[in-house]
Amino acid sequence: MERFHFNPIPLNEYSRKLFPNIETFHIYNKYNEIFKDGKIFKYVIWHDINIGINTIEVKSIGDEYFMFCYGMKEINIPSLISEI
């Protein structure tokens, strides 16, 4: 299992040890355990997520806003935004 650089199945504490070289972590449902052990560089979410609606007045959007939005297809940018 050391040849895998991603998890082809959902993992738990025990099965994570079977995949020591994971760099891309796939999250198959909202109940999957998420590991942040320093070896994982990318997360892929395969289930629907609700990012909600931001009602705070924002003037700048940084990289951290899009951290886990790999499947995002579009975004409406308000006219108040002056920097991305």
Contact map, one row per residue, 1 for C-alpha under 8 A:
111100000000000001110000000000000000000000000000000000000000000000000000000000000000
111110000000000001111000000000000000000000000000000000000000000000000000000000000000
111110000000000000001000000000000000000000000000000000000000000000000000000000000000
111111100000000000101100000000000000000000000000000000000000000000000000000000000000
011111100000000000101111000000000000000000000000000000000000000000000000000000000000
000111110000000000101111110000000000000000000000000000000000000000000000000000000000
000111111110000000100101110000000000000000000000000000000000000000000000000000000000
000001111100000000000000010000000000000000000000000000000000000000000000000000000000
000000111110000000000000000100000000000000000000000000000000000000000000000000000000
000000111111000000000000011100010000000000000000000000000000000000000000000000000000
000000101111111100000000000000011000000000000000000000000000000000000000000000000000
000000000111111100000000000000011000000000000000000000000000000000000000000000000000
000000000011111110000000000000000000000000000000000000000000000000000000000000000000
000000000011111111000000000000000000000000000000000000000000000000000000000000000000
000000000011111111100000000000000000000000000000000000000000000000000000000000000000
000000000011111111110000000000000000000000000000000000000000000000000000000000000000
000000000000111111110000000000000000000000000000000000000000000000000000000000000000
110000000000011111110000000000000000000000000000000000000000000000000000000000000000
110111100000001111111100000000000000000000000000000000000000000000000000000000000000
110000000000000111111100000000000000000000000000000000000000000000000000000000000000
011111000000000000111110000000000000001000000000000000000000000000000000000000000000
000111100000000000111111100000000000001100000000000000000000000000000000000000000000
000011000000000000001111100000000000001111000000000000000000000000000000000000000000
000011100000000000000111110000000000000111110000000000000000000000000000000000000000
000001100000000000000111111000000000000111110000000000000000000000000000000000000000
000001110100000000000001111100000000000000111100000000000000000000000000000000000000
000000000100000000000000111111010100000000111110000000000000000000000000000000000000
000000001100000000000000011111010000000000001110000000000000000000000000000000000000
000000000000000000000000001111110000000000001110000000000000000000000000000000000000
000000000000000000000000001111110000000000000010000000000000000000000000000000000000
000000000000000000000000000011111000000000000000000000000000000000000000000000000000
000000000111000000000000001111111100000000000000000000000000000000000000000000000000
000000000011000000000000000000111110000000000000000000000000000000000000000000000000
000000000000000000000000001000011111000000000000000000000000000000000000000000000000
000000000000000000000000000000001111100100000000000000000000000000000000000000000000
000000000000000000000000000000000111111100000000000000000000000000000000000000000000
000000000000000000000000000000000011111100000000000000000000000000000000000000000000
000000000000000000000000000000000001111110000000000000000000000000000000000000000000
000000000000000000001110000000000001111110000000000000000000000000000000000000000000
000000000000000000000111100000000011111111100000000000000000000000000000000000000000
000000000000000000000011100000000000011111100000000000000000000000000000000000000000
000000000000000000000011100000000000000111110000000000000000000000000000000000000000
000000000000000000000001111000000000000111111000000000000000000000010000000000000000
000000000000000000000001111000000000000001111100000000000000000000010100000000000000
000000000000000000000000011110000000000000111111000000000000000000010110000000000000
000000000000000000000000011110000000000000011111000000000000000000000000000000000000
000000000000000000000000001111000000000000001111100000000000000000000000000000000000
000000000000000000000000000000000000000000001111110000000000000000000000000000000000
000000000000000000000000000000000000000000000011111000000000000000000000000000000000
000000000000000000000000000000000000000000000001111100000000000000000000000000000000
000000000000000000000000000000000000000000000000111110000000000000000000000000000000
000000000000000000000000000000000000000000000000011111000000000000000000000000000000
000000000000000000000000000000000000000000000000001111100000000000000000000000000000
000000000000000000000000000000000000000000000000000111110000000000000000000000000000
000000000000000000000000000000000000000000000000000011111000000000000000000000000000
000000000000000000000000000000000000000000000000000001111100000000000000000000000000
000000000000000000000000000000000000000000000000000000111110000000000000000000000000
000000000000000000000000000000000000000000000000000000011111100000000000000000011000
000000000000000000000000000000000000000000000000000000001111100000000000000000011110
000000000000000000000000000000000000000000000000000000000111110000000000000000001111
000000000000000000000000000000000000000000000000000000000111111010000000000000001011
000000000000000000000000000000000000000000000000000000000001111111000000000000000001
000000000000000000000000000000000000000000000000000000000000111111100000000000000000
000000000000000000000000000000000000000000000000000000000000011111100000000000000000
000000000000000000000000000000000000000000000000000000000000111111100000000000000000
000000000000000000000000000000000000000000000000000000000000011111111100000000000000
000000000000000000000000000000000000000000000000000000000000001111111100000000000000
000000000000000000000000000000000000000000111000000000000000000001111100000000000000
000000000000000000000000000000000000000000000000000000000000000001111111000000000000
000000000000000000000000000000000000000000011000000000000000000001111111000000000000
000000000000000000000000000000000000000000001000000000000000000000001111100000000000
000000000000000000000000000000000000000000000000000000000000000000001111111000000000
000000000000000000000000000000000000000000000000000000000000000000000011111000000000
000000000000000000000000000000000000000000000000000000000000000000000001111100000000
000000000000000000000000000000000000000000000000000000000000000000000001111110000000
000000000000000000000000000000000000000000000000000000000000000000000000011111000000
000000000000000000000000000000000000000000000000000000000000000000000000001111101000
000000000000000000000000000000000000000000000000000000000000000000000000000111111000
000000000000000000000000000000000000000000000000000000000000000000000000000011111100
000000000000000000000000000000000000000000000000000000000110000000000000000001111100
000000000000000000000000000000000000000000000000000000000111100000000000000011111111
000000000000000000000000000000000000000000000000000000000011000000000000000000111111
000000000000000000000000000000000000000000000000000000000011100000000000000000001111
000000000000000000000000000000000000000000000000000000000001110000000000000000001111
